[in-house]
Amino acid sequence: MGEEQDLSGITVAIVAPGGYAADVNAVERATKRLESSGCRVRNFYNASAIHQRFGGTDAARLAQLHAAAADPEVQIVLALRGGYGMSRLLPALDFAALAASGKLFVGHSDFTALQMGLLSHSGGISFAGPMICDDFSREEASAFTLKKFWQCVTGQTHTLRFEGAGNPALDVSGILWGGNLTMLAHLAGTPYMPRIADGILFIEDVNEHPYRVERMLLQLFHAGLLNQKAIVLGDFSSYRLTEYDNGYDFAAMLAYLRERLGVPILTGLPFGHTRDKATLAVGCEAHLRSDGQAVSLTMSGYPFLSPAA
Protein backbone atom coordinates (compact mmCIF):
# COMPACT_ATOMS: atom_id res chain seq x y z
CA MET A 1 0.00 0.00 0.00
CA GLY A 2 1.47 3.36 -1.04
CA GLU A 3 0.49 5.11 2.17
CA GLU A 4 2.24 2.42 4.28
CA GLN A 5 5.58 2.83 2.52
CA ASP A 6 8.42 4.46 4.47
CA LEU A 7 9.17 7.66 2.60
CA SER A 8 11.53 9.21 5.14
CA GLY A 9 13.70 11.93 3.65
CA ILE A 10 11.19 13.13 1.06
CA THR A 11 9.78 16.66 1.38
CA VAL A 12 6.60 17.46 -0.54
CA ALA A 13 5.59 21.02 -1.38
CA ILE A 14 1.91 21.87 -1.88
CA VAL A 15 1.20 24.57 -4.45
CA ALA A 16 -2.05 25.88 -5.95
CA PRO A 17 -1.38 26.95 -9.56
CA GLY A 18 -5.06 26.57 -10.46
CA GLY A 19 -8.17 26.34 -8.31
CA TYR A 20 -8.59 26.37 -4.55
CA ALA A 21 -9.66 23.55 -2.24
CA ALA A 22 -13.44 23.54 -1.92
CA ASP A 23 -13.11 21.30 1.12
CA VAL A 24 -11.42 23.38 3.82
CA ASN A 25 -10.12 20.23 5.52
CA ALA A 26 -8.59 18.69 2.40
CA VAL A 27 -5.06 19.97 2.88
CA GLU A 28 -5.00 18.89 6.52
CA ARG A 29 -6.11 15.35 5.64
CA ALA A 30 -3.61 15.12 2.78
CA THR A 31 -0.81 16.45 4.97
CA LYS A 32 -1.51 13.85 7.64
CA ARG A 33 -1.56 11.09 5.03
CA LEU A 34 1.79 12.20 3.60
CA GLU A 35 3.35 12.62 7.03
CA SER A 36 2.13 9.18 8.10
CA SER A 37 4.25 7.76 5.26
CA GLY A 38 7.33 9.59 6.54
CA CYS A 39 7.20 12.60 4.25
CA ARG A 40 7.71 16.17 5.36
CA VAL A 41 5.25 18.69 3.96
CA ARG A 42 5.81 22.34 3.03
CA ASN A 43 2.52 24.10 2.30
CA PHE A 44 2.85 27.12 0.00
CA TYR A 45 -0.92 27.38 -0.47
CA ASN A 46 -2.74 29.95 1.66
CA ALA A 47 -6.42 29.04 1.96
CA SER A 48 -7.22 32.48 3.38
CA ALA A 49 -5.89 34.20 0.26
CA ILE A 50 -8.04 32.58 -2.42
CA HIS A 51 -8.99 34.91 -5.26
CA GLN A 52 -12.21 34.41 -7.24
CA ARG A 53 -12.10 30.77 -8.44
CA PHE A 54 -8.33 30.55 -8.02
CA GLY A 55 -6.00 29.45 -5.23
CA GLY A 56 -4.67 33.02 -4.99
CA THR A 57 -4.01 35.92 -7.34
CA ASP A 58 -1.99 35.19 -10.45
CA ALA A 59 1.07 36.74 -8.81
CA ALA A 60 0.59 34.69 -5.65
CA ARG A 61 0.17 31.41 -7.50
CA LEU A 62 3.21 32.13 -9.64
CA ALA A 63 5.18 32.93 -6.50
CA GLN A 64 4.13 29.59 -4.98
CA LEU A 65 5.58 27.64 -7.89
CA HIS A 66 8.84 29.58 -7.96
CA ALA A 67 9.25 29.44 -4.18
CA ALA A 68 8.69 25.69 -4.09
CA ALA A 69 11.20 25.21 -6.92
CA ALA A 70 13.78 27.32 -5.07
CA ASP A 71 13.35 25.58 -1.71
CA PRO A 72 16.40 23.33 -1.17
CA GLU A 73 14.46 21.01 1.15
CA VAL A 74 11.75 20.16 -1.38
CA GLN A 75 11.91 17.13 -3.69
CA ILE A 76 8.30 16.92 -4.94
CA VAL A 77 6.08 19.83 -5.95
CA LEU A 78 2.50 18.58 -5.78
CA ALA A 79 -0.42 20.50 -7.26
CA LEU A 80 -3.37 21.19 -5.01
CA ARG A 81 -5.88 20.62 -7.81
CA GLY A 82 -6.66 21.48 -11.40
CA GLY A 83 -9.65 23.48 -12.58
CA TYR A 84 -8.32 26.52 -14.39
CA GLY A 85 -5.54 29.04 -13.87
CA MET A 86 -2.31 27.57 -15.23
CA SER A 87 -2.83 29.24 -18.61
CA ARG A 88 -2.63 32.67 -16.99
CA LEU A 89 0.80 31.91 -15.55
CA LEU A 90 2.56 30.45 -18.59
CA PRO A 91 4.14 33.69 -19.93
CA ALA A 92 5.65 34.52 -16.52
CA LEU A 93 6.91 31.06 -15.57
CA ASP A 94 10.67 30.62 -15.38
CA PHE A 95 10.78 27.23 -17.07
CA ALA A 96 14.59 27.15 -17.02
CA ALA A 97 14.60 27.59 -13.24
CA LEU A 98 11.87 24.98 -12.77
CA ALA A 99 13.79 22.45 -14.83
CA ALA A 100 17.12 23.25 -13.17
CA SER A 101 15.59 22.88 -9.70
CA GLY A 102 15.54 19.11 -9.99
CA LYS A 103 12.10 18.97 -8.36
CA LEU A 104 9.51 16.42 -9.43
CA PHE A 105 6.46 18.43 -10.52
CA VAL A 106 3.27 16.36 -10.17
CA GLY A 107 -0.33 16.93 -11.23
CA HIS A 108 -2.81 16.43 -14.04
CA SER A 109 -5.79 18.13 -15.71
CA ASP A 110 -5.07 21.90 -15.89
CA PHE A 111 -1.52 21.13 -14.72
CA THR A 112 -0.92 19.69 -18.21
CA ALA A 113 -0.18 23.24 -19.36
CA LEU A 114 2.84 23.53 -17.06
CA GLN A 115 4.04 20.06 -18.06
CA MET A 116 3.87 20.83 -21.76
CA GLY A 117 5.55 24.20 -21.29
CA LEU A 118 8.32 22.60 -19.26
CA LEU A 119 8.88 19.93 -21.89
CA SER A 120 8.75 22.45 -24.74
CA HIS A 121 11.06 25.04 -23.20
CA SER A 122 13.65 22.88 -21.47
CA GLY A 123 12.98 19.22 -22.14
CA GLY A 124 12.14 18.95 -18.44
CA ILE A 125 10.44 15.76 -17.30
CA SER A 126 7.46 15.98 -14.95
CA PHE A 127 4.83 13.57 -13.67
CA ALA A 128 1.18 13.22 -14.63
CA GLY A 129 -0.28 11.83 -11.46
CA PRO A 130 -2.27 12.43 -8.29
CA MET A 131 -3.00 15.79 -6.68
CA ILE A 132 -3.88 16.89 -3.17
CA CYS A 133 -7.58 17.18 -4.10
CA ASP A 134 -8.87 14.58 -4.10
CA ASP A 135 -6.24 11.87 -4.44
CA PHE A 136 -4.40 12.52 -1.18
CA SER A 137 -7.27 14.12 0.69
CA ARG A 138 -9.97 11.45 0.35
CA GLU A 139 -11.16 9.85 3.55
CA GLU A 140 -10.47 6.53 1.86
CA ALA A 141 -7.63 7.11 -0.59
CA SER A 142 -7.10 4.79 -3.56
CA ALA A 143 -4.43 2.23 -2.67
CA PHE A 144 -3.80 1.76 -6.40
CA THR A 145 -3.20 5.47 -6.99
CA LEU A 146 -0.82 5.94 -4.08
CA LYS A 147 1.05 2.71 -4.70
CA LYS A 148 1.63 3.47 -8.38
CA PHE A 149 2.65 7.03 -7.60
CA TRP A 150 5.33 6.11 -5.07
CA GLN A 151 6.53 3.19 -7.17
CA CYS A 152 7.04 5.53 -10.10
CA VAL A 153 8.76 8.45 -8.38
CA THR A 154 11.03 6.22 -6.28
CA GLY A 155 11.88 3.72 -9.02
CA GLN A 156 14.46 3.84 -11.79
CA THR A 157 11.89 2.31 -14.15
CA HIS A 158 8.15 1.85 -13.90
CA THR A 159 5.85 -0.51 -15.81
CA LEU A 160 2.08 -0.30 -16.12
CA ARG A 161 0.01 -3.22 -17.34
CA PHE A 162 -3.55 -2.87 -18.59
CA GLU A 163 -6.01 -4.24 -21.13
CA GLY A 164 -8.30 -2.83 -23.76
CA ALA A 165 -10.65 -4.61 -26.14
CA GLY A 166 -9.78 -4.15 -29.80
CA ASN A 167 -6.31 -2.78 -29.20
CA PRO A 168 -3.87 -3.23 -32.08
CA ALA A 169 -0.78 -5.40 -31.64
CA LEU A 170 2.40 -3.34 -31.63
CA ASP A 171 5.84 -2.95 -30.10
CA VAL A 172 7.14 0.63 -30.19
CA SER A 173 9.38 3.00 -28.26
CA GLY A 174 9.43 6.79 -28.05
CA ILE A 175 9.05 9.82 -25.83
CA LEU A 176 5.97 9.60 -23.61
CA TRP A 177 4.02 12.84 -23.56
CA GLY A 178 0.49 14.21 -23.29
CA GLY A 179 -2.11 14.72 -20.59
CA ASN A 180 -5.51 16.36 -20.60
CA LEU A 181 -6.86 16.57 -24.15
CA THR A 182 -8.61 19.92 -23.67
CA MET A 183 -5.36 21.47 -22.48
CA LEU A 184 -3.38 19.96 -25.37
CA ALA A 185 -5.83 21.39 -27.90
CA HIS A 186 -5.73 24.70 -26.02
CA LEU A 187 -1.91 24.84 -26.36
CA ALA A 188 -1.71 23.88 -30.04
CA GLY A 189 0.04 26.59 -32.02
CA THR A 190 1.56 28.20 -28.92
CA PRO A 191 5.17 28.19 -27.71
CA TYR A 192 4.09 25.99 -24.81
CA MET A 193 3.27 22.99 -27.00
CA PRO A 194 6.18 20.63 -27.66
CA ARG A 195 6.71 19.40 -31.20
CA ILE A 196 7.30 15.72 -30.61
CA ALA A 197 7.36 13.29 -33.53
CA ASP A 198 7.35 9.50 -33.29
CA GLY A 199 6.44 9.60 -29.62
CA ILE A 200 3.78 7.90 -27.53
CA LEU A 201 0.93 10.30 -26.80
CA PHE A 202 -1.40 9.65 -23.85
CA ILE A 203 -4.64 11.56 -23.37
CA GLU A 204 -7.64 11.73 -21.03
CA ASP A 205 -10.56 14.04 -20.33
CA VAL A 206 -13.78 14.37 -18.40
CA ASN A 207 -17.24 15.79 -19.20
CA GLU A 208 -16.40 15.85 -22.92
CA HIS A 209 -18.90 14.35 -25.37
CA PRO A 210 -17.33 11.98 -27.94
CA TYR A 211 -17.79 14.52 -30.72
CA ARG A 212 -15.73 17.03 -28.73
CA VAL A 213 -13.01 14.45 -28.17
CA GLU A 214 -13.02 13.76 -31.91
CA ARG A 215 -12.92 17.48 -32.72
CA MET A 216 -9.96 18.13 -30.44
CA LEU A 217 -8.02 15.18 -31.82
CA LEU A 218 -8.73 16.34 -35.37
CA GLN A 219 -7.44 19.77 -34.38
CA LEU A 220 -4.17 18.22 -33.20
CA PHE A 221 -4.08 16.09 -36.35
CA HIS A 222 -4.52 19.07 -38.67
CA ALA A 223 -1.89 20.97 -36.65
CA GLY A 224 0.61 18.22 -37.48
CA LEU A 225 0.93 17.02 -33.90
CA LEU A 226 -0.26 13.44 -34.30
CA ASN A 227 2.75 12.06 -36.15
CA GLN A 228 3.15 9.56 -33.32
CA LYS A 229 3.97 5.88 -32.98
CA ALA A 230 0.88 5.39 -30.85
CA ILE A 231 -1.91 7.21 -29.02
CA VAL A 232 -3.01 5.74 -25.69
CA LEU A 233 -6.40 6.67 -24.29
CA GLY A 234 -6.98 6.96 -20.58
CA ASP A 235 -10.35 7.58 -18.98
CA PHE A 236 -13.04 9.57 -20.79
CA SER A 237 -16.09 9.72 -18.56
CA SER A 238 -19.03 11.77 -17.23
CA TYR A 239 -20.35 12.77 -20.64
CA ARG A 240 -24.00 12.34 -21.64
CA LEU A 241 -25.33 10.91 -24.88
CA THR A 242 -28.76 11.86 -26.23
CA GLU A 243 -31.20 10.57 -28.83
CA TYR A 244 -29.78 13.11 -31.24
CA ASP A 245 -26.51 11.19 -31.33
CA ASN A 246 -28.34 8.42 -33.18
CA GLY A 247 -25.75 5.73 -32.46
CA TYR A 248 -22.74 8.02 -32.42
CA ASP A 249 -21.04 7.04 -29.19
CA PHE A 250 -17.48 6.72 -27.96
CA ALA A 251 -16.97 3.43 -29.79
CA ALA A 252 -18.20 4.93 -33.07
CA MET A 253 -15.95 7.95 -32.61
CA LEU A 254 -12.97 5.70 -31.84
CA ALA A 255 -13.59 3.56 -34.91
CA TYR A 256 -13.67 6.68 -37.09
CA LEU A 257 -10.44 8.05 -35.63
CA ARG A 258 -8.64 4.75 -35.98
CA GLU A 259 -9.49 4.79 -39.67
CA ARG A 260 -8.88 8.51 -40.20
CA LEU A 261 -5.70 9.27 -38.27
CA GLY A 262 -3.50 6.42 -39.41
CA VAL A 263 -1.98 6.12 -35.93
CA PRO A 264 -2.40 3.05 -33.68
CA ILE A 265 -4.86 3.96 -30.91
CA LEU A 266 -4.99 1.92 -27.72
CA THR A 267 -7.47 2.09 -24.86
CA GLY A 268 -7.48 1.03 -21.22
CA LEU A 269 -4.77 3.22 -19.70
CA PRO A 270 -5.67 3.67 -16.01
CA PHE A 271 -5.27 7.42 -15.96
CA GLY A 272 -7.55 10.45 -15.84
CA HIS A 273 -10.18 12.07 -13.65
CA THR A 274 -10.79 8.83 -11.79
CA ARG A 275 -10.22 7.53 -8.29
CA ASP A 276 -7.73 4.92 -9.48
CA LYS A 277 -5.03 6.48 -11.61
CA ALA A 278 -1.50 5.61 -12.65
CA THR A 279 1.45 8.01 -12.62
CA LEU A 280 3.19 8.75 -15.91
CA ALA A 281 6.62 10.34 -16.43
CA VAL A 282 5.97 13.05 -19.01
CA GLY A 283 8.92 13.36 -21.38
CA CYS A 284 10.59 10.08 -20.47
CA GLU A 285 11.62 7.21 -22.72
CA ALA A 286 8.86 4.66 -23.02
CA HIS A 287 8.35 1.20 -24.45
CA LEU A 288 4.78 0.28 -25.39
CA ARG A 289 3.92 -3.32 -26.17
CA SER A 290 0.52 -4.82 -26.99
CA ASP A 291 -0.52 -8.32 -28.04
CA GLY A 292 -3.93 -7.10 -29.13
CA GLN A 293 -5.42 -7.04 -25.64
CA ALA A 294 -2.82 -7.04 -22.88
CA VAL A 295 -0.67 -3.91 -22.90
CA SER A 296 2.52 -2.95 -21.06
CA LEU A 297 3.99 0.53 -20.85
CA THR A 298 7.51 0.74 -19.43
CA MET A 299 9.00 4.12 -18.52
CA SER A 300 12.68 4.87 -18.00
CA GLY A 301 15.18 7.70 -18.13
CA TYR A 302 13.29 9.95 -15.74
CA PRO A 303 14.44 11.51 -12.44
CA PHE A 304 13.50 9.53 -9.34
CA LEU A 305 13.94 9.77 -5.59
CA SER A 306 15.47 7.58 -2.93
CA PRO A 307 13.30 7.73 0.21
CA ALA A 308 16.35 7.46 2.44
CA ALA A 309 18.17 10.33 0.69
C-alpha positions as CSV (number, residue, x, y, z in Angstrom):
1,M,0.0,0.0,0.0
2,G,1.5,3.4,-1.0
3,E,0.5,5.1,2.2
4,E,2.2,2.4,4.3
5,Q,5.6,2.8,2.5
6,D,8.4,4.5,4.5
7,L,9.2,7.7,2.6
8,S,11.5,9.2,5.1
9,G,13.7,11.9,3.7
10,I,11.2,13.1,1.1
11,T,9.8,16.7,1.4
12,V,6.6,17.5,-0.5
13,A,5.6,21.0,-1.4
14,I,1.9,21.9,-1.9
15,V,1.2,24.6,-4.5
16,A,-2.0,25.9,-6.0
17,P,-1.4,27.0,-9.6
18,G,-5.1,26.6,-10.5
19,G,-8.2,26.3,-8.3
20,Y,-8.6,26.4,-4.5
21,A,-9.7,23.5,-2.2
22,A,-13.4,23.5,-1.9
23,D,-13.1,21.3,1.1
24,V,-11.4,23.4,3.8
25,N,-10.1,20.2,5.5
26,A,-8.6,18.7,2.4
27,V,-5.1,20.0,2.9
28,E,-5.0,18.9,6.5
29,R,-6.1,15.3,5.6
30,A,-3.6,15.1,2.8
31,T,-0.8,16.5,5.0
32,K,-1.5,13.8,7.6
33,R,-1.6,11.1,5.0
34,L,1.8,12.2,3.6
35,E,3.3,12.6,7.0
36,S,2.1,9.2,8.1
37,S,4.2,7.8,5.3
38,G,7.3,9.6,6.5
39,C,7.2,12.6,4.2
40,R,7.7,16.2,5.4
41,V,5.2,18.7,4.0
42,R,5.8,22.3,3.0
43,N,2.5,24.1,2.3
44,F,2.8,27.1,0.0
45,Y,-0.9,27.4,-0.5
46,N,-2.7,29.9,1.7
47,A,-6.4,29.0,2.0
48,S,-7.2,32.5,3.4
49,A,-5.9,34.2,0.3
50,I,-8.0,32.6,-2.4
51,H,-9.0,34.9,-5.3
52,Q,-12.2,34.4,-7.2
53,R,-12.1,30.8,-8.4
54,F,-8.3,30.6,-8.0
55,G,-6.0,29.4,-5.2
56,G,-4.7,33.0,-5.0
57,T,-4.0,35.9,-7.3
58,D,-2.0,35.2,-10.5
59,A,1.1,36.7,-8.8
60,A,0.6,34.7,-5.6
61,R,0.2,31.4,-7.5
62,L,3.2,32.1,-9.6
63,A,5.2,32.9,-6.5
64,Q,4.1,29.6,-5.0
65,L,5.6,27.6,-7.9
66,H,8.8,29.6,-8.0
67,A,9.3,29.4,-4.2
68,A,8.7,25.7,-4.1
69,A,11.2,25.2,-6.9
70,A,13.8,27.3,-5.1
71,D,13.3,25.6,-1.7
72,P,16.4,23.3,-1.2
73,E,14.5,21.0,1.2
74,V,11.8,20.2,-1.4
75,Q,11.9,17.1,-3.7
76,I,8.3,16.9,-4.9
77,V,6.1,19.8,-5.9
78,L,2.5,18.6,-5.8
79,A,-0.4,20.5,-7.3
80,L,-3.4,21.2,-5.0
81,R,-5.9,20.6,-7.8
82,G,-6.7,21.5,-11.4
83,G,-9.6,23.5,-12.6
84,Y,-8.3,26.5,-14.4
85,G,-5.5,29.0,-13.9
86,M,-2.3,27.6,-15.2
87,S,-2.8,29.2,-18.6
88,R,-2.6,32.7,-17.0
89,L,0.8,31.9,-15.5
90,L,2.6,30.5,-18.6
91,P,4.1,33.7,-19.9
92,A,5.7,34.5,-16.5
93,L,6.9,31.1,-15.6
94,D,10.7,30.6,-15.4
95,F,10.8,27.2,-17.1
96,A,14.6,27.1,-17.0
97,A,14.6,27.6,-13.2
98,L,11.9,25.0,-12.8
99,A,13.8,22.4,-14.8
100,A,17.1,23.3,-13.2
101,S,15.6,22.9,-9.7
102,G,15.5,19.1,-10.0
103,K,12.1,19.0,-8.4
104,L,9.5,16.4,-9.4
105,F,6.5,18.4,-10.5
106,V,3.3,16.4,-10.2
107,G,-0.3,16.9,-11.2
108,H,-2.8,16.4,-14.0
109,S,-5.8,18.1,-15.7
110,D,-5.1,21.9,-15.9
111,F,-1.5,21.1,-14.7
112,T,-0.9,19.7,-18.2
113,A,-0.2,23.2,-19.4
114,L,2.8,23.5,-17.1
115,Q,4.0,20.1,-18.1
116,M,3.9,20.8,-21.8
117,G,5.6,24.2,-21.3
118,L,8.3,22.6,-19.3
119,L,8.9,19.9,-21.9
120,S,8.7,22.4,-24.7
121,H,11.1,25.0,-23.2
122,S,13.6,22.9,-21.5
123,G,13.0,19.2,-22.1
124,G,12.1,19.0,-18.4
125,I,10.4,15.8,-17.3
126,S,7.5,16.0,-15.0
127,F,4.8,13.6,-13.7
128,A,1.2,13.2,-14.6
129,G,-0.3,11.8,-11.5
130,P,-2.3,12.4,-8.3
131,M,-3.0,15.8,-6.7
132,I,-3.9,16.9,-3.2
133,C,-7.6,17.2,-4.1
134,D,-8.9,14.6,-4.1
135,D,-6.2,11.9,-4.4
136,F,-4.4,12.5,-1.2
137,S,-7.3,14.1,0.7
138,R,-10.0,11.4,0.4
139,E,-11.2,9.9,3.6
140,E,-10.5,6.5,1.9
141,A,-7.6,7.1,-0.6
142,S,-7.1,4.8,-3.6
143,A,-4.4,2.2,-2.7
144,F,-3.8,1.8,-6.4
145,T,-3.2,5.5,-7.0
146,L,-0.8,5.9,-4.1
147,K,1.0,2.7,-4.7
148,K,1.6,3.5,-8.4
149,F,2.7,7.0,-7.6
150,W,5.3,6.1,-5.1
151,Q,6.5,3.2,-7.2
152,C,7.0,5.5,-10.1
153,V,8.8,8.4,-8.4
154,T,11.0,6.2,-6.3
155,G,11.9,3.7,-9.0
156,Q,14.5,3.8,-11.8
157,T,11.9,2.3,-14.2
158,H,8.2,1.8,-13.9
159,T,5.8,-0.5,-15.8
160,L,2.1,-0.3,-16.1
161,R,0.0,-3.2,-17.3
162,F,-3.5,-2.9,-18.6
163,E,-6.0,-4.2,-21.1
164,G,-8.3,-2.8,-23.8
165,A,-10.7,-4.6,-26.1
166,G,-9.8,-4.1,-29.8
167,N,-6.3,-2.8,-29.2
168,P,-3.9,-3.2,-32.1
169,A,-0.8,-5.4,-31.6
170,L,2.4,-3.3,-31.6
171,D,5.8,-3.0,-30.1
172,V,7.1,0.6,-30.2
173,S,9.4,3.0,-28.3
174,G,9.4,6.8,-28.1
175,I,9.0,9.8,-25.8
176,L,6.0,9.6,-23.6
177,W,4.0,12.8,-23.6
178,G,0.5,14.2,-23.3
179,G,-2.1,14.7,-20.6
180,N,-5.5,16.4,-20.6
181,L,-6.9,16.6,-24.1
182,T,-8.6,19.9,-23.7
183,M,-5.4,21.5,-22.5
184,L,-3.4,20.0,-25.4
185,A,-5.8,21.4,-27.9
186,H,-5.7,24.7,-26.0
187,L,-1.9,24.8,-26.4
188,A,-1.7,23.9,-30.0
189,G,0.0,26.6,-32.0
190,T,1.6,28.2,-28.9
191,P,5.2,28.2,-27.7
192,Y,4.1,26.0,-24.8
193,M,3.3,23.0,-27.0
194,P,6.2,20.6,-27.7
195,R,6.7,19.4,-31.2
196,I,7.3,15.7,-30.6
197,A,7.4,13.3,-33.5
198,D,7.4,9.5,-33.3
199,G,6.4,9.6,-29.6
200,I,3.8,7.9,-27.5
201,L,0.9,10.3,-26.8
202,F,-1.4,9.6,-23.9
203,I,-4.6,11.6,-23.4
204,E,-7.6,11.7,-21.0
205,D,-10.6,14.0,-20.3
206,V,-13.8,14.4,-18.4
207,N,-17.2,15.8,-19.2
208,E,-16.4,15.8,-22.9
209,H,-18.9,14.3,-25.4
210,P,-17.3,12.0,-27.9
211,Y,-17.8,14.5,-30.7
212,R,-15.7,17.0,-28.7
213,V,-13.0,14.4,-28.2
214,E,-13.0,13.8,-31.9
215,R,-12.9,17.5,-32.7
216,M,-10.0,18.1,-30.4
217,L,-8.0,15.2,-31.8
218,L,-8.7,16.3,-35.4
219,Q,-7.4,19.8,-34.4
220,L,-4.2,18.2,-33.2
221,F,-4.1,16.1,-36.3
222,H,-4.5,19.1,-38.7
223,A,-1.9,21.0,-36.7
224,G,0.6,18.2,-37.5
225,L,0.9,17.0,-33.9
226,L,-0.3,13.4,-34.3
227,N,2.7,12.1,-36.2
228,Q,3.2,9.6,-33.3
229,K,4.0,5.9,-33.0
230,A,0.9,5.4,-30.9
231,I,-1.9,7.2,-29.0
232,V,-3.0,5.7,-25.7
233,L,-6.4,6.7,-24.3
234,G,-7.0,7.0,-20.6
235,D,-10.3,7.6,-19.0
236,F,-13.0,9.6,-20.8
237,S,-16.1,9.7,-18.6
238,S,-19.0,11.8,-17.2
239,Y,-20.4,12.8,-20.6
240,R,-24.0,12.3,-21.6
241,L,-25.3,10.9,-24.9
242,T,-28.8,11.9,-26.2
243,E,-31.2,10.6,-28.8
244,Y,-29.8,13.1,-31.2
245,D,-26.5,11.2,-31.3
246,N,-28.3,8.4,-33.2
247,G,-25.7,5.7,-32.5
248,Y,-22.7,8.0,-32.4
249,D,-21.0,7.0,-29.2
250,F,-17.5,6.7,-28.0
251,A,-17.0,3.4,-29.8
252,A,-18.2,4.9,-33.1
253,M,-15.9,7.9,-32.6
254,L,-13.0,5.7,-31.8
255,A,-13.6,3.6,-34.9
256,Y,-13.7,6.7,-37.1
257,L,-10.4,8.0,-35.6
258,R,-8.6,4.7,-36.0
259,E,-9.5,4.8,-39.7
260,R,-8.9,8.5,-40.2
261,L,-5.7,9.3,-38.3
262,G,-3.5,6.4,-39.4
263,V,-2.0,6.1,-35.9
264,P,-2.4,3.0,-33.7
265,I,-4.9,4.0,-30.9
266,L,-5.0,1.9,-27.7
267,T,-7.5,2.1,-24.9
268,G,-7.5,1.0,-21.2
269,L,-4.8,3.2,-19.7
270,P,-5.7,3.7,-16.0
271,F,-5.3,7.4,-16.0
272,G,-7.6,10.4,-15.8
273,H,-10.2,12.1,-13.7
274,T,-10.8,8.8,-11.8
275,R,-10.2,7.5,-8.3
276,D,-7.7,4.9,-9.5
277,K,-5.0,6.5,-11.6
278,A,-1.5,5.6,-12.7
279,T,1.4,8.0,-12.6
280,L,3.2,8.7,-15.9
281,A,6.6,10.3,-16.4
282,V,6.0,13.0,-19.0
283,G,8.9,13.4,-21.4
284,C,10.6,10.1,-20.5
285,E,11.6,7.2,-22.7
286,A,8.9,4.7,-23.0
287,H,8.3,1.2,-24.5
288,L,4.8,0.3,-25.4
289,R,3.9,-3.3,-26.2
290,S,0.5,-4.8,-27.0
291,D,-0.5,-8.3,-28.0
292,G,-3.9,-7.1,-29.1
293,Q,-5.4,-7.0,-25.6
294,A,-2.8,-7.0,-22.9
295,V,-0.7,-3.9,-22.9
296,S,2.5,-3.0,-21.1
297,L,4.0,0.5,-20.9
298,T,7.5,0.7,-19.4
299,M,9.0,4.1,-18.5
300,S,12.7,4.9,-18.0
301,G,15.2,7.7,-18.1
302,Y,13.3,10.0,-15.7
303,P,14.4,11.5,-12.4
304,F,13.5,9.5,-9.3
305,L,13.9,9.8,-5.6
306,S,15.5,7.6,-2.9
307,P,13.3,7.7,0.2
308,A,16.4,7.5,2.4
309,A,18.2,10.3,0.7
